[in-house]
Amino acid sequence: MQTCVLSRVLMSPTDATYCSQFYFFLHEIQTPGFSTLCFADQIIRTVTPLIFCTTEYEAGFIGFLLYNL
């Protein structure tokens, strides 16, 4: 998750939206071994403390991710 999702979320609002759509795509195609609830839980647990140690713009990008989830 740190390599694929979080690094991309902090790049731009478009990338944050892409990550949320990718999450829904993995759920839609029923990827084996992908737990939707575990992934959502991990996103929320990881992103919440991250908001306090990022710039204002990066926190806004995280907001785009959470809004689209």
C-alpha positions as CSV (number, residue, x, y, z in Angstrom):
1,M,0.0,0.0,0.0
2,Q,2.8,2.4,0.8
3,T,4.4,1.8,-2.6
4,C,1.4,1.8,-4.8
5,V,-1.3,3.9,-3.2
6,L,0.1,6.4,-0.7
7,S,3.0,7.6,-2.9
8,R,0.6,8.2,-5.7
9,V,-2.1,9.9,-3.6
10,L,0.3,12.6,-2.5
11,M,1.1,13.6,-6.1
12,S,-2.0,15.3,-7.3
13,P,-5.8,15.3,-7.0
14,T,-6.1,13.4,-10.2
15,D,-3.8,10.7,-8.8
16,A,-5.8,10.5,-5.6
17,T,-9.0,10.1,-7.6
18,Y,-7.3,7.4,-9.7
19,C,-6.3,5.5,-6.5
20,S,-9.9,5.5,-5.2
21,Q,-11.2,4.3,-8.6
22,F,-8.5,1.6,-8.7
23,Y,-9.8,0.4,-5.3
24,F,-13.3,0.1,-6.6
25,F,-12.0,-1.7,-9.8
26,L,-10.3,-4.3,-7.7
27,H,-13.5,-4.9,-5.7
28,E,-15.6,-5.0,-8.9
29,I,-13.5,-7.7,-10.7
30,Q,-13.4,-9.7,-7.4
31,T,-9.7,-10.0,-7.2
32,P,-8.7,-13.2,-5.4
33,G,-7.1,-12.4,-2.0
34,F,-8.3,-8.8,-2.0
35,S,-10.4,-7.9,1.0
36,T,-12.3,-4.7,0.5
37,L,-13.0,-4.1,4.1
38,C,-9.3,-4.7,5.1
39,F,-8.1,-2.4,2.4
40,A,-10.6,0.4,3.5
41,D,-9.6,-0.1,7.1
42,Q,-5.9,0.1,6.2
43,I,-6.4,3.3,4.2
44,I,-8.1,5.0,7.1
45,R,-5.6,3.8,9.7
46,T,-2.7,5.0,7.5
47,V,-4.1,8.2,6.2
48,T,-5.4,9.7,9.4
49,P,-2.0,10.3,11.1
50,L,-0.5,11.1,7.7
51,I,-2.7,14.2,7.4
52,F,-0.9,15.9,10.3
53,C,2.6,15.5,8.9
54,T,2.0,16.6,5.3
55,T,1.7,19.9,3.5
56,E,-1.6,21.7,3.1
57,Y,-1.7,20.6,-0.6
58,E,-0.9,17.0,0.2
59,A,-3.6,16.9,2.9
60,G,-6.0,18.2,0.3
61,F,-5.1,15.3,-2.0
62,I,-5.8,12.9,0.8
63,G,-9.2,14.6,1.1
64,F,-9.9,13.8,-2.5
65,L,-9.1,10.2,-1.9
66,L,-11.3,10.0,1.2
67,Y,-14.2,11.9,-0.6
68,N,-14.2,9.4,-3.5
69,L,-14.1,6.3,-1.2
